[in-house]
């Protein structure tokens, strides 16, 4: 049986025993003693940290999953892996649809281009087909609410304005999996509320959603299932 047909709702992504190992550039064990068992020296002689250790996770259409954990626990590594931004050291990862990662402020935006030009560029790069370019631009401009700055270089934006533009661009046309890190907290309260409403609308349209945050209130408002990562390993629902 095809894995994508298992269960009441179709799979969007699946991790099986996924392990991610990240090189520690400049690490000197003789000067930087560590008791972290995840830090080791590989066969290539390079010191690494096992940021994720045999994590398995199924994400299905309509899921709203919140990921919590202490700093360095592996939350962002998990998001970056699912977003296609990190390679696996071992294990498997499968995607059964489109993925849109909103993981770091400004990722995918050109600082030299205006907000409008970035929106035009991303319309093509994201492969938007259901929304004509003119309608896409109007939607982004209206939702971001950055006024005249929409026609100014992104390099002139505040972090909150970058957040508004980036979020607006990436949430016009739903993908099968939207991945969000907690940087949306940079936005002001009014936009934060708008973003929540937009996300809830996405979920109603059967998009899967994965969010990592320290903020329990944020996770409670946006997600239905919550998992905790400890030492790079996913634990049971919290």
Backbone as numpy.savetxt, mean C-alpha at the origin, in Angstrom:
# Nx Ny Nz CAx CAy CAz Cx Cy Cz
-8.65 -27.84 -8.96 -9.50 -26.65 -8.96 -8.62 -25.41 -8.96
-8.97 -24.39 -9.73 -8.23 -23.15 -9.79 -8.34 -22.45 -8.44
-7.20 -21.95 -7.92 -7.21 -21.31 -6.61 -8.13 -20.11 -6.57
-8.32 -19.48 -7.71 -9.15 -18.28 -7.75 -10.63 -18.57 -7.59
-11.00 -19.83 -7.59 -12.41 -20.18 -7.47 -12.76 -20.74 -6.09
-11.73 -20.84 -5.22 -11.95 -21.41 -3.90 -12.63 -20.39 -3.00
-13.63 -20.83 -2.22 -14.25 -19.95 -1.25 -15.42 -19.18 -1.83
-16.14 -18.49 -0.97 -17.34 -17.76 -1.39 -17.05 -16.54 -2.26
-15.85 -15.97 -2.12 -15.48 -14.80 -2.91 -14.15 -15.07 -3.61
-13.95 -14.53 -4.80 -12.71 -14.83 -5.54 -11.47 -14.23 -4.87
-10.37 -14.94 -5.01 -9.10 -14.46 -4.49 -8.61 -13.27 -5.31
-8.02 -12.31 -4.62 -7.38 -11.17 -5.27 -5.86 -11.34 -5.20
-5.39 -11.86 -4.06 -3.95 -12.11 -3.89 -3.75 -13.22 -2.87
-2.66 -13.93 -3.01 -2.34 -15.02 -2.07 -0.85 -15.07 -1.82
-0.48 -15.10 -0.52 0.89 -15.33 -0.10 0.97 -16.69 0.56
2.00 -17.46 0.21 2.22 -18.76 0.85 3.67 -18.82 1.30
3.87 -18.88 2.63 5.22 -18.96 3.22 6.16 -17.91 2.63
5.65 -16.69 2.48 6.43 -15.62 1.85 7.51 -15.10 2.80
8.74 -15.10 2.31 9.87 -14.61 3.09 10.59 -13.52 2.30
10.86 -12.41 2.97 11.56 -11.29 2.34 12.82 -11.00 3.16
13.95 -10.93 2.47 15.23 -10.64 3.12 15.81 -9.36 2.52
16.10 -8.39 3.37 16.57 -7.08 2.91 18.01 -6.86 3.35
18.92 -6.54 2.40 20.33 -6.28 2.75 20.45 -5.10 3.70
21.35 -5.20 4.67 21.62 -4.12 5.62 22.90 -3.41 5.18
22.75 -2.39 4.38 23.91 -1.66 3.87 24.64 -0.96 5.01
25.91 -1.16 5.07 26.73 -0.48 6.07 26.69 -1.11 7.46
26.02 -2.25 7.60 25.93 -2.88 8.92 27.28 -3.46 9.31
27.73 -3.12 10.52 29.02 -3.61 11.01 28.78 -4.36 12.31
28.75 -5.69 12.29 28.45 -6.45 13.50 29.43 -6.21 14.63
30.65 -5.80 14.31 31.63 -5.54 15.36 31.36 -4.23 16.09
30.55 -3.36 15.47 30.23 -2.07 16.08 28.75 -1.93 16.40
27.92 -2.76 15.79 26.48 -2.66 15.96 25.93 -4.00 16.44
26.25 -4.32 17.67 25.78 -5.59 18.22 24.26 -5.62 18.23
23.69 -6.76 17.90 22.25 -6.89 17.87 21.83 -8.24 18.43
20.70 -8.25 19.09 20.13 -9.50 19.59 18.93 -9.92 18.74
18.68 -9.20 17.67 17.54 -9.52 16.79 17.85 -10.80 16.02
17.11 -11.88 16.25 17.40 -13.14 15.57 17.13 -13.09 14.07
16.46 -12.03 13.61 16.17 -11.93 12.18 17.36 -11.45 11.38
18.37 -10.90 12.05 19.56 -10.40 11.35 20.58 -11.53 11.22
21.03 -11.75 10.00 21.94 -12.86 9.74 22.87 -12.52 8.57
23.88 -13.32 8.41 24.82 -13.15 7.30 24.54 -14.22 6.26
24.21 -13.78 5.04 23.86 -14.71 3.98 25.07 -15.43 3.42
24.80 -16.42 2.57 25.89 -17.18 1.95 26.76 -16.30 1.07
26.20 -15.18 0.62 26.97 -14.24 -0.21 27.81 -13.29 0.63
27.76 -13.46 1.97 28.55 -12.63 2.85 27.89 -11.32 3.26
26.72 -11.07 2.71 26.01 -9.81 2.99 25.11 -9.98 4.22
25.18 -9.01 5.12 24.29 -9.03 6.29 22.89 -8.60 5.86
21.88 -9.32 6.35 20.50 -9.07 5.95 19.57 -9.16 7.15
18.37 -8.63 6.97 17.32 -8.83 7.95 16.17 -9.56 7.29
15.66 -10.57 7.95 14.51 -11.31 7.43 13.26 -10.52 7.84
12.86 -9.61 6.97 11.78 -8.67 7.30 10.42 -9.36 7.36
10.22 -10.38 6.53 9.03 -11.23 6.60 9.51 -12.67 6.66
8.86 -13.47 7.50 9.31 -14.85 7.71 8.13 -15.80 7.56
8.02 -16.41 6.38 7.02 -17.44 6.08 5.60 -16.97 6.40
5.25 -15.83 5.83 3.91 -15.27 6.03 2.96 -15.81 4.96
1.82 -16.28 5.38 0.78 -16.74 4.46 -0.48 -15.90 4.65
-1.10 -15.50 3.55 -2.26 -14.63 3.64 -3.08 -14.74 2.37
-4.38 -14.92 2.52 -5.32 -14.87 1.40 -6.10 -13.56 1.47
-6.19 -12.86 0.35 -7.00 -11.64 0.27 -8.06 -11.86 -0.79
-9.32 -11.71 -0.40 -10.44 -11.96 -1.31 -11.19 -10.68 -1.64
-11.88 -10.71 -2.73 -12.68 -9.56 -3.15 -13.62 -9.14 -2.03
-13.61 -7.84 -1.71 -14.46 -7.32 -0.65 -13.82 -7.31 0.72
-12.65 -7.93 0.87 -11.97 -7.94 2.16 -11.51 -6.54 2.55
-11.60 -6.25 3.83 -11.01 -5.03 4.40 -10.12 -5.49 5.55
-8.82 -5.49 5.30 -7.88 -6.06 6.26 -6.97 -4.98 6.81
-6.91 -4.88 8.13 -6.02 -3.95 8.80 -4.83 -4.67 9.38
-3.64 -4.12 9.17 -2.40 -4.72 9.65 -1.79 -3.82 10.71
-1.56 -4.38 11.91 -0.93 -3.61 12.98 0.37 -4.29 13.39
1.16 -3.56 14.18 2.44 -4.10 14.64 3.37 -2.97 15.02
4.37 -3.28 15.81 5.33 -2.26 16.26 6.21 -1.82 15.09
6.95 -0.73 15.30 7.91 -0.28 14.29 8.91 -1.40 14.01
9.16 -1.65 12.73 10.11 -2.69 12.35 9.54 -4.09 12.37
8.23 -4.21 12.58 7.63 -5.55 12.67 7.42 -6.19 11.30
7.38 -5.37 10.23 7.20 -5.92 8.89 5.94 -5.45 8.20
5.22 -4.48 8.77 3.97 -4.01 8.17 4.19 -3.45 6.76
5.10 -2.48 6.66 5.33 -1.84 5.36 5.97 -2.82 4.38
6.81 -3.72 4.89 7.40 -4.74 4.01 6.31 -5.60 3.39
5.32 -5.98 4.18 4.21 -6.77 3.66 3.46 -6.01 2.57
3.19 -4.73 2.80 2.48 -3.92 1.81 3.30 -3.78 0.53
4.60 -3.54 0.69 5.46 -3.36 -0.49 5.57 -4.67 -1.28
5.59 -5.80 -0.59 5.63 -7.09 -1.28 4.35 -7.29 -2.09
3.21 -7.07 -1.46 1.93 -7.24 -2.16 1.77 -6.24 -3.30
2.41 -5.07 -3.16 2.33 -4.06 -4.20 3.32 -4.26 -5.33
4.11 -5.35 -5.26 5.06 -5.64 -6.33 6.34 -4.84 -6.25
6.64 -4.29 -5.07 7.80 -3.41 -4.93 8.99 -4.09 -4.28
8.83 -5.33 -3.82 9.93 -6.09 -3.22 9.91 -7.51 -3.75
11.09 -8.13 -3.89 11.16 -9.52 -4.34 11.06 -10.49 -3.17
10.68 -11.70 -3.48 10.65 -12.78 -2.49 12.01 -13.46 -2.40
12.39 -13.84 -1.17 13.55 -14.70 -0.99 13.13 -16.15 -1.12
11.91 -16.45 -0.65 11.34 -17.79 -0.80 9.83 -17.68 -0.60
9.13 -18.76 -0.92 7.68 -18.75 -0.85 7.08 -18.31 -2.18
5.78 -18.09 -2.18 5.11 -17.71 -3.42 4.16 -16.54 -3.18
3.96 -15.76 -4.23 2.97 -14.70 -4.23 2.21 -14.76 -5.56
0.90 -14.66 -5.48 0.06 -14.67 -6.68 -0.93 -13.52 -6.62
-1.11 -12.86 -7.76 -2.13 -11.83 -7.90 -3.16 -12.30 -8.92
-4.42 -12.03 -8.63 -5.50 -12.44 -9.53 -6.28 -11.23 -10.03
-5.61 -10.11 -10.13 -6.25 -8.88 -10.60 -5.28 -7.73 -10.48
-5.78 -6.52 -10.66 -4.95 -5.33 -10.61 -4.68 -4.91 -9.17
-3.52 -4.31 -8.96 -3.10 -3.87 -7.62 -2.68 -2.41 -7.69
-3.14 -1.63 -6.72 -2.76 -0.22 -6.66 -2.19 0.09 -5.28
-0.86 0.24 -5.15 -0.25 0.52 -3.85 -0.09 2.01 -3.59
-0.62 2.51 -2.49 -0.40 3.87 -2.02 0.39 3.74 -0.72
1.69 3.62 -0.86 2.52 3.22 0.27 3.41 4.34 0.80
3.88 5.23 -0.07 4.73 6.32 0.40 4.30 7.62 -0.25
4.43 8.71 0.49 4.00 10.01 0.01 4.77 10.39 -1.25
4.03 10.71 -2.29 4.64 11.19 -3.53 5.07 10.11 -4.49
4.97 8.84 -4.11 5.40 7.76 -5.00 4.61 7.81 -6.30
5.31 7.79 -7.41 4.66 7.80 -8.71 4.41 9.19 -9.26
4.68 10.22 -8.47 4.48 11.60 -8.93 5.80 12.23 -9.32
5.76 13.05 -10.37 6.95 13.80 -10.79 6.91 15.18 -10.15
7.95 15.51 -9.41 8.00 16.79 -8.72 8.03 17.97 -9.69
8.57 17.75 -10.89 8.72 18.84 -11.86 7.43 19.13 -12.61
6.50 18.16 -12.63 5.24 18.35 -13.35 4.18 18.95 -12.44
3.18 19.59 -13.04 2.07 20.11 -12.27 1.16 18.96 -11.84
0.22 19.28 -10.95 -0.75 18.27 -10.55 -1.54 17.77 -11.73
-1.95 18.68 -12.60 -2.72 18.30 -13.80 -1.90 17.39 -14.71
-0.63 17.76 -14.94 0.23 16.95 -15.80 0.48 15.57 -15.20
0.64 15.52 -13.88 0.80 14.22 -13.23 -0.45 13.37 -13.40
-1.61 13.98 -13.27 -2.86 13.24 -13.44 -2.97 12.70 -14.86
-2.61 13.53 -15.85 -2.65 13.08 -17.25 -1.69 11.91 -17.46
-0.50 12.01 -16.89 0.50 10.95 -17.05 0.02 9.66 -16.39
-0.52 9.76 -15.18 -0.95 8.58 -14.46 -2.17 7.92 -15.10
-2.99 8.68 -15.77 -4.14 8.10 -16.47 -3.67 7.04 -17.45
-2.57 7.33 -18.15 -2.03 6.37 -19.09 -1.27 5.26 -18.42
-0.44 5.61 -17.43 0.39 4.60 -16.75 -0.45 3.59 -15.98
-1.58 4.04 -15.42 -2.44 3.14 -14.66 -3.38 2.34 -15.56
-3.37 2.65 -16.83 -4.22 1.91 -17.77 -5.70 2.14 -17.54
-6.07 3.38 -17.18 -7.47 3.71 -16.93 -8.24 3.62 -18.24
-9.25 2.79 -18.28 -10.04 2.62 -19.51 -11.51 3.00 -19.32
-12.02 2.88 -18.11 -13.44 3.12 -17.89 -13.79 4.59 -17.74
-12.77 5.45 -17.56 -13.01 6.88 -17.37 -12.20 7.66 -18.42
-12.87 8.44 -19.28 -12.15 9.27 -20.27 -11.19 10.23 -19.57
-10.13 10.61 -20.28 -9.09 11.46 -19.69 -9.67 12.75 -19.12
-10.53 13.44 -19.86 -11.08 14.71 -19.39 -11.87 14.52 -18.10
-12.68 13.46 -18.03 -13.46 13.19 -16.82 -12.55 12.81 -15.66
-11.49 12.08 -15.97 -10.52 11.68 -14.95 -9.88 12.91 -14.32
-9.43 13.85 -15.17 -8.79 15.07 -14.68 -9.75 15.87 -13.82
-11.00 16.00 -14.27 -12.00 16.75 -13.50 -12.24 16.10 -12.14
-12.29 14.77 -12.12 -12.53 14.05 -10.88 -11.39 14.29 -9.89
-10.16 14.19 -10.38 -8.99 14.38 -9.53 -8.96 15.80 -8.97
-9.18 16.79 -9.84 -9.13 18.19 -9.42 -10.21 18.48 -8.38
-11.42 17.96 -8.60 -12.51 18.21 -7.68 -12.27 17.54 -6.33
-11.80 16.31 -6.35 -11.62 15.58 -5.09 -10.43 16.09 -4.30
-9.33 16.41 -4.98 -8.11 16.86 -4.28 -8.30 18.22 -3.62
-9.09 19.09 -4.25 -9.37 20.42 -3.69 -8.09 21.18 -3.32
-7.19 21.32 -4.30 -5.97 22.08 -4.05 -5.95 23.38 -4.84
-7.08 23.73 -5.46 -7.22 25.01 -6.12 -6.21 25.26 -7.22
-5.65 26.47 -7.23 -4.71 26.86 -8.29 -3.44 26.02 -8.28
-3.15 25.37 -7.16 -1.95 24.54 -7.09 -2.02 23.36 -8.06
-3.21 23.02 -8.51 -3.35 21.91 -9.45 -2.55 22.16 -10.73
-2.34 23.44 -11.05 -1.57 23.80 -12.25 -0.19 24.36 -11.89
0.28 23.99 -10.71 1.63 24.35 -10.29 2.45 23.07 -10.08
3.79 23.18 -10.13 4.64 21.99 -9.93 4.40 21.35 -8.57
4.44 20.04 -8.53 4.24 19.30 -7.28 5.33 19.67 -6.27
6.48 20.10 -6.73 7.56 20.50 -5.83 7.16 21.67 -4.92
6.09 22.39 -5.28 5.64 23.52 -4.46 4.58 23.10 -3.44
4.20 21.83 -3.44 3.12 21.35 -2.58 3.60 21.07 -1.15
2.69 21.20 -0.21 2.92 20.72 1.15 2.70 19.21 1.16
3.18 18.47 2.19 2.92 17.02 2.26 1.43 16.70 2.20
0.60 17.51 2.83 -0.83 17.26 2.81 -1.42 17.40 1.42
-0.92 18.35 0.64 -1.40 18.55 -0.73 -0.96 17.39 -1.63
0.27 16.92 -1.41 0.75 15.76 -2.18 -0.14 14.56 -1.87
-0.48 14.39 -0.60 -1.36 13.29 -0.20 -2.70 13.39 -0.91
-3.27 14.58 -0.94 -4.56 14.79 -1.60 -4.50 14.40 -3.07
-3.47 14.90 -3.77 -3.34 14.61 -5.19 -3.12 13.14 -5.45
-2.20 12.56 -4.72 -1.86 11.15 -4.93 -3.05 10.24 -4.65
-3.76 10.50 -3.57 -4.92 9.69 -3.24 -6.00 9.85 -4.29
-6.25 11.08 -4.72 -7.29 11.34 -5.72 -6.99 10.62 -7.03
-5.75 10.70 -7.49 -5.36 10.07 -8.76 -5.58 8.56 -8.70
-5.26 7.98 -7.58 -5.27 6.51 -7.49 -6.61 5.92 -7.09
-7.62 6.75 -6.88 -8.91 6.21 -6.44 -10.08 6.65 -7.32
-9.80 7.00 -8.55 -10.89 7.31 -9.49 -11.49 6.01 -10.00
-10.64 5.15 -10.53 -11.08 3.85 -11.03 -10.60 2.78 -10.07
-11.51 1.99 -9.52 -11.09 0.97 -8.54 -10.22 -0.12 -9.17
-9.28 -0.59 -8.37 -8.49 -1.76 -8.76 -9.01 -2.93 -7.95
-8.48 -4.11 -8.20 -8.93 -5.29 -7.45 -8.38 -5.28 -6.03
-7.23 -4.62 -5.84 -6.63 -4.54 -4.51 -6.01 -3.16 -4.31
-6.52 -2.44 -3.34 -5.96 -1.14 -2.97 -5.18 -1.32 -1.68
-3.90 -0.88 -1.69 -3.02 -1.04 -0.54 -2.66 0.35 -0.01
-2.91 0.58 1.26 -2.71 1.90 1.83 -1.88 1.85 3.10
-0.80 2.64 3.14 -0.04 2.79 4.37 -0.60 3.99 5.13
-0.15 4.20 6.34 -0.77 5.19 7.21 -0.38 6.62 6.88
0.34 6.87 5.78 0.72 8.23 5.45 -0.47 9.13 5.17
-1.66 8.55 4.95 -2.83 9.39 4.73 -3.12 10.26 5.94
-2.54 9.90 7.09 -2.71 10.70 8.29 -2.11 12.10 8.17
-1.28 12.31 7.13 -0.71 13.64 6.90 -1.80 14.63 6.51
-2.87 14.12 5.90 -3.95 14.98 5.42 -4.73 15.59 6.57
-5.39 16.72 6.29 -6.19 17.35 7.32 -7.46 16.54 7.58
-8.16 16.89 8.66 -9.30 16.09 9.10 -10.42 16.04 8.05
-10.68 17.17 7.38 -11.75 17.21 6.38 -11.46 16.25 5.23
-10.21 16.28 4.74 -9.87 15.39 3.63 -9.83 13.94 4.09
-9.38 13.74 5.31 -9.34 12.39 5.88 -10.73 11.77 5.87
-11.75 12.56 6.21 -13.12 12.07 6.20 -13.57 11.77 4.78
-13.21 12.63 3.82 -13.55 12.38 2.41 -12.90 11.08 1.93
-11.64 10.89 2.32 -10.93 9.69 1.90 -11.60 8.44 2.44
-12.05 8.49 3.70 -12.76 7.36 4.27 -14.02 7.04 3.49
-14.78 8.07 3.14 -16.02 7.86 2.40 -15.73 7.27 1.02
-14.67 7.75 0.38 -14.30 7.24 -0.94 -13.89 5.76 -0.84
-13.13 5.43 0.19 -12.71 4.05 0.38 -13.91 3.14 0.64
-14.85 3.60 1.45 -16.03 2.80 1.74 -16.82 2.54 0.45
-16.88 3.52 -0.43 -17.54 3.34 -1.71 -16.83 2.29 -2.55
-15.49 2.27 -2.48 -14.71 1.27 -3.20 -15.04 -0.13 -2.71
-15.10 -0.27 -1.39 -15.37 -1.58 -0.82 -16.74 -2.06 -1.26
-17.71 -1.15 -1.33 -19.06 -1.51 -1.77 -19.04 -2.01 -3.20
-18.02 -1.63 -3.95 -17.89 -2.08 -5.35 -16.97 -3.30 -5.46
-16.79 -3.98 -4.33 -16.07 -5.26 -4.27 -14.57 -5.16 -4.48
-13.98 -4.03 -4.16 -12.52 -3.93 -4.19 -11.98 -4.39 -2.84
-10.91 -5.16 -2.87 -10.24 -5.56 -1.63 -9.36 -4.41 -1.17
-9.17 -4.33 0.14 -8.45 -3.21 0.72 -7.57 -3.71 1.86
-6.30 -3.26 1.84 -5.36 -3.64 2.89 -4.72 -2.36 3.41
-4.76 -2.17 4.73 -4.25 -0.95 5.33 -3.37 -1.30 6.53
-2.20 -0.67 6.61 -1.32 -0.86 7.76 -1.23 0.43 8.55
-1.33 0.33 9.87 -1.29 1.54 10.69 -1.04 1.19 12.15
-0.48 2.18 12.89 -0.40 2.09 14.35 -1.72 2.54 14.98
-2.50 3.27 14.18 -3.71 3.91 14.69 -4.88 2.93 14.74
-5.24 2.49 15.94 -6.31 1.51 16.08 -7.66 2.08 15.66
-7.86 3.39 15.87 -9.11 4.02 15.47 -9.25 4.01 13.96
-8.15 4.30 13.26 -8.16 4.27 11.80 -8.49 2.87 11.29
-7.82 1.86 11.85 -8.05 0.49 11.40 -9.49 0.06 11.70
-10.02 0.47 12.83 -11.39 0.10 13.19 -12.41 0.72 12.25
-12.12 1.95 11.79 -13.08 2.64 10.93 -13.01 2.18 9.48
-11.86 1.69 9.04 -11.69 1.34 7.63 -11.71 -0.16 7.36
-11.46 -0.97 8.38 -11.29 -2.40 8.13 -12.22 -3.24 9.01
-12.42 -4.47 8.58 -13.28 -5.40 9.30 -12.48 -6.52 9.96
-11.38 -6.91 9.33 -10.51 -7.97 9.85 -9.15 -7.37 10.15
-8.62 -7.65 11.33 -7.33 -7.10 11.68 -6.35 -8.19 12.07
-5.13 -8.06 11.53 -4.07 -9.01 11.80 -2.87 -8.25 12.35
-2.10 -8.93 13.17 -0.93 -8.30 13.78 0.33 -9.02 13.33
1.36 -8.22 13.04 2.66 -8.78 12.66 3.62 -8.59 13.83
4.28 -9.66 14.22 5.28 -9.63 15.29 6.55 -10.28 14.76
7.62 -9.52 14.73 8.89 -10.08 14.27 8.85 -10.63 12.86
8.08 -9.98 11.99 8.02 -10.42 10.60 7.07 -11.57 10.34
6.34 -12.00 11.36 5.41 -13.12 11.19 3.99 -12.67 11.50
3.06 -13.02 10.63 1.66 -12.69 10.84 1.09 -13.60 11.93
0.31 -12.99 12.81 -0.34 -13.78 13.86 -1.84 -13.76 13.62
-2.58 -14.40 14.50 -4.02 -14.54 14.32 -4.72 -13.19 14.34
-5.98 -13.20 13.88 -6.78 -11.99 13.89 -6.83 -11.41 15.29
-6.85 -10.08 15.36 -6.87 -9.40 16.65 -8.24 -8.77 16.89
